[in-house]
Amino acid sequence: MKASGFPEDAVRLRARTGAAAAFPSTSSYGQELFGATGAAGDAIDELRLVPPVFVPERLEKLIDLAREPLYSDVDLMTDIGGFSSTLPVYLSAFGSTQVANSSLGVDASRQAALLGIPMVIGENIVPVNGYASDRGLLDRIQAYASHVPDGFGGVAIQQSTEDADAEVWNLVYSHPSAQPLLDTGRLAFELKVGQGAKPGLGGMTVLAPEAAERVAEQFSLDPLWGDRVLRSSSPGTFTDEILRQQIRLMRNNFPRARIWVKLPPARDVSEAVRVAWLAGADAVTVDGAEGGTGWAPTSFLDHVGLPLAECLRRIGPVEDCLLVTGRMWEGTRAVKCLALGARAVGLGRAALLAVDTDPASGLLRLAECLALEMRLLISALGKYSPDAVSADDVWPSTAQKVEVLR
């Protein structure tokens, strides 16, 4: 039997395997990066950066330098959530699967430190890989702290509903390895409300049956693959008041740490970021539907969550620290996001691929190329710092963008 124009293979796969077909193949679990599976391009990529003829800020720079400014005069130094960064870039949190829990996590931490950019250590690391174990949370903190230059960078420790049971923030806040960062104001705690790869869902991992039995009382378990079990956690329950109270508790319990909040690409993202800022968050991260490196159902990867362009449109111009992630790897997309209101962009999949390519210097070289492109682009716009870029620098204009970004 043939069904012309219909996804016959997908239907037959579901008929053979049942609910397991809602997920990618388990052979790829822990070996591949997920998210943005169908996003070869989006509304941000379709926008164009548009340099002006008249460049008064270049004239100001000329007078200041007593010579014609060059692209190398663009200063990319940026304040990111209370941290001084050499670039408007930070290292995004990685998932807890094998691909991120290998030595790549430690290698990425070391290179992010050498770059002088902030780094987020992802949720679920402690429940899955341990606290003080090899390649666990402490190894990443120590690798970063021992290589970061004085006065630059910082580490944000992410905690989700799942991590709360492990008391990750309490452990880090009192551990000697984190004290140098804490003493220099370079430690943050990030409350994870959701992520781009699976907005509305909690953490998901694939376990062997014996491992699943040990956590049966804590998580939802589905033996979808016979020899492998899907383990799912709650995404947490939030209202505007719950989010406000959570941020206040973080501020009260950890007064020396910066407070970050990570939001999914939800339809009320604009309201949520403002609630977080008003409650005292130093930075709010928004993952577009293109973001995320974790395990997720294919229906979520392809059909759930707002694209990053729409998130930026709904949030609009802001003065607070907005961080964004989602298919960041080169200068044009990064500069467009800065023009649309972001303070900095996060490298996720691109960073992992770079470190996998060269564990010693891959991320350093990726950032070198990204920085060059950003300086060239910002200079072409007649500006000399990331915060000077604005919506006027992209086409369609702000008025037309409403339709383009939908």
N, C-alpha and C positions, 0 to 999 in steps of 0.2 A: 504494500500500500504506500502510495506517495501523496504528499500534501504540498502542492506547489505554492511557493511564496510563504510558507509557514516554517517556523524553526523546528523542523522534524527531528533533527539530532538531539536538540535540547529536550524535547518532549520524551523521546525514547530513553534518554539518560535518566530522566525522572521516573519513568515507568520501571526502569531496572533497579534504581538505587533508592528511590523514595526521598525522604527529607534531606539526606546527605547531599543531594544535588543542588541544594540551595547555597552551598559553599564552594569555594575553589577546591581543587583536588588536594587531599591531605599530603600528597607527595611534595607539594610546594610549600606546606606549612613549615615555617622556620627557615625557609631557604629563599623565599621571594619577598619583595616589597609590594604591598597592596595599596589601593586607592587610586583614583583618577584613571581607571582602566580605559575609559573611552574618550578622555579629554586630550585630543591632539592639539586643540586650540580652543580659546574661549574669548569672551568679550574683552578681557584685558589685552589679550594678544592682538585683537583687532583694532584697538586704539593706536593712534600714532602720536609720538612726541613731536612737537612743532616749535622749533626755535624761532624767535622774533628777529626782526631787522634791527630795531632799536633796543639797546641793551644798557640801560642806566646803571645796573649793578656791576657791569664790566667796567664802566667808566669809574665808578667808585673804587673798584679794585685796582685799576690802573693808577689812580692818584695815590692810593695807599702803597703800592709797590714801586711807583716811579718807573714803570715799564708796562708794556702790553702783557696782560695776564695770559697764562697758558693753562691747558687742562690740568697740568700737574699742580696748579695752585688751588684746585678744589680740595677743601678740607673735609674729609669724610667722618671726622670724629662726631660721635652721637651719644646723647644720654639715652640709655635704654632701661627703663624701669628703675632708675636710680643708680645704674652702673655706667661708668665711662667706657665707651667702646671705640675701637679704632675705625670701625666701619658701621654703617646702619644695617648690620647683619648679626644674627645670633644663631647658635646651633640648636635646632629644634629637638624636642624629646623623641627618642627612638622607642619603638615597641619593645616588648619583653621576649620576643621569640628568639630563636637561636641566631638568626641573622644579625641581631643587634646585641645579643648577650655574649657573642664571641669576643675575641680580643679587639674587634673593631670598635667596641664601645670605649675601651680604654685608650686606644690609639686616637680616636676622634676627640676625646677629652683633652689629651695632650696637645693636639694640633690646634684646637680651639683656643686653648690657653696661650700658646705661642703667638697666635694671631691677635690676642687681646680683645676677643669678642666674648659676650656672655654665652653660657651654655645651660640648657635645661636638661635635667636628668629625669627620664620618664617614670610615670607611675607603673606599678606592678612589678618593678624590679625586685623589691624585697620579697613579696610573696612567691615569686617564681624562681629567682636566682639567689636569694639570700642577701644578708646585710653585709657581713664581713667576709663572705666567701670570695674565692678567686673570681675576678671580673664582675664582682657585685657592686653595690652602691659605693662603698668606701673606696674601692680601687679607682673608680672614676673621679671621685672628689679629690683623692690624693694625687692622681695624675694631673688633674687640672691645677690644683693649688701649688704644686711644686714647679710648674712651668709658666704660670701667668705672670706678666710683668707687673711691678708695683703700680697701683693706681688705676689699673685697667681690668675689664672683665668682671665676672661674677658668675655664681652658680645658683640656679633656681631648682629647687627640689620639688618635683610634682607629686601630689597626693590625690588619689581619687577616693571614692567611697570604699573601695576594696582595700586600699592602703591604710585607711584609717584604723582598721583592726590591728594592723601591724605597728601602729604608732610611729610611722616613719619620721615625721617631723620632730617628735620628741627625741627620738634616737639621734638624729643628726644635730639637733640644737645643743645637745649636751656632749657630743663626741669630740675628743681632742683633735681629730683630723679636720673638723670643720671650723675650729676656733680661729685660725688665721684669717679665713674668709669673713667670719662673723666679726672679728675685731676690726677689720678694715672696711666694714659696711658692704661686703660683696657676697652676702648670702641672702637668697630669697626663697620663699615658699610659695608654690603655685598650686592653687585649688583647681583641679581639673573637673569641669562641669561636663565636658564632652569633647569630641574630636570630629574632624571632617570625614573620616572613612566610614564611621557608623554613628551618625548623630542620633541620639535617643536610645542607644544601647550602651550597656556596660562592657567591661573587659571580657574578651573571649580568648580561650586558649584550647589547644587540643592535647589531651593527656592519655597516657596508657591507663587501662582499667584500674590497676592497683593504685596508681597515683590519684585517680579520681575518687576512689573509695575513701581516701584519707581526708578529702575535703567535702564529702557528701553533705554534711550539715551546713556548710557555708554557702554553697553555690548550687545553681541549677545544672544538672547533668543530663546529657542526651547521648546515648550510645549509638551514634549515627553510622559509624563505620566498622562496627564489629570489634576490631582490635584497637580502636581509638575512640575517645569520648570527648564530646564538646562540653567544656566547662564555661559557664556564663555567670557573670556577677551583675548586681544591680547597678544601674547608672546613677542611682541617687535620686532623691526627690527635692526639687527646688521650687520655691516661689520667690518673689522679689524680697519678701521679709526674711526668708530662710537664707538667701544669699547675703543680705546685709548683715544678719546676725553671725553668719559663718566668718565673714571678713573681720567683723569686730572681735570675735573670739581669737582669730589668728593674730590680730594686732595686740590684743591683751596678753595672750599666752606666749607670744614670740616677739617682744617689743624691739629686739635688735635686728630682726629680719625684715627685708622688703616683702611686700605682699603682691603677688601676681594672681591673675585669674585667667583660666583658659576656657573659652566658649566654643560650642559647636556652631555650624552654619544654620542656625535656627531662624524661623520667620520673625521672631521678636528679638533678634540679636541687637538691634539698636537700643531697645529698652534695657536689655540685660547689661550692655557695656556701660550705660549711664548709671544704672544702679550700682555696679561695681565701683566705678570711679567716685561716685558720691559717698560710698561707704568707706573710701580710703584706699582703694587698690592703687599701687604704684604703676601697674601696667596691666593691660587686658590683651590677651592673645585671642585672635579669631582664626580658626581653621576653616578655609573654604571646603566645599565638597571635594576639591582636588587634593586636600591634605590627608595625612595619615599614612602610617606604614604598617598598621596592625591588621590582624586577621578579621575579616568581616564577610557577611553574606554578599554574594554578587549583586543581589537586588539593591542593597544599600550603596555599594560602590558605584553603581551605574545610575541610580534613580532617586536617591534620598539626600536632601540637604541643598542649601543655596550655593551656587557658585560664588567664588570669592568676589568677583566683580559686583554681584548683587549685594553681598554683605557690605562692601565698601559704599555702594550707592545708598543703602538704607541708613548706615551710620552717619554718612555725610562728613563735612569738615569738622575736625575736633582739635582741641589744644592739648588734651591729655595724651598719655602714651599708649598708642594703639599698635600692636604687633600683629603681623599677618603671615600666614603660611599657605602653601598650595602651589606646587610645581615651580618653586624658585630655584633657579640655577644659573641665570645669566642677567646681565645688567638692564636690559630694556624692560623686562617684566618688573624687576625690582624698582626701577625709577618711576615707572607708571604707578606702582602701588604707593610710593612715597608721595607722588603728585595727588593721589586720590585720598590721602589722609593718614597713611601709615607712618609711624616713626621708624620702623625697621622691619626687615623681612627675615623669616627663618628658613634655614637650609635643613631639610630632612632627608628625603630619599637621595638627593644629590650629594649630600655629605657622606652618607653611607657608601654610595657608589664610588665616590672619590677616595675614601679611605680603603675600600676594598681593592681599588686599582693600585694604590701605593700606600701601605700602612704607615710609612715614614713621613711622606710629604704630599699625599694626594689632596687633602683638604687645603693645605697651604697654597698649592698651585691653583686649585679651583678658586679660592678666595682672591688670589693675585689677579686672575683673569677677570673675575667679577668686579674687583675694585677698579681696574683699568677702564672697563666698559662704563662703569658708573661715573667716573671722573670725566671721561670723554663726553658722555651724554649730558651731564649737568653743566659742564662748561659750554657745550653747544647751545644750551638754553640761556646762556648769559648769566649763569649763577654759579656760586662757589661754595655752597654748603647744601647738604641734603634737605634741611628744613626750609630752604628758600624755594624749593620746587613746589608748584601749586597746580590746581586744576586747570589753570589757564595754559599750562604747558602741554596739555594733551588735547587731541581732537578725536571725535567731536567735542564741542564746547560743553560746559556744564549744563547749559539749557538743553542741548541736544542729547546729552549723555543718558538722560532718563530713559529714552527709548532704546538706545544702543545697548545699554547694560541689562535690559530685561531679557 
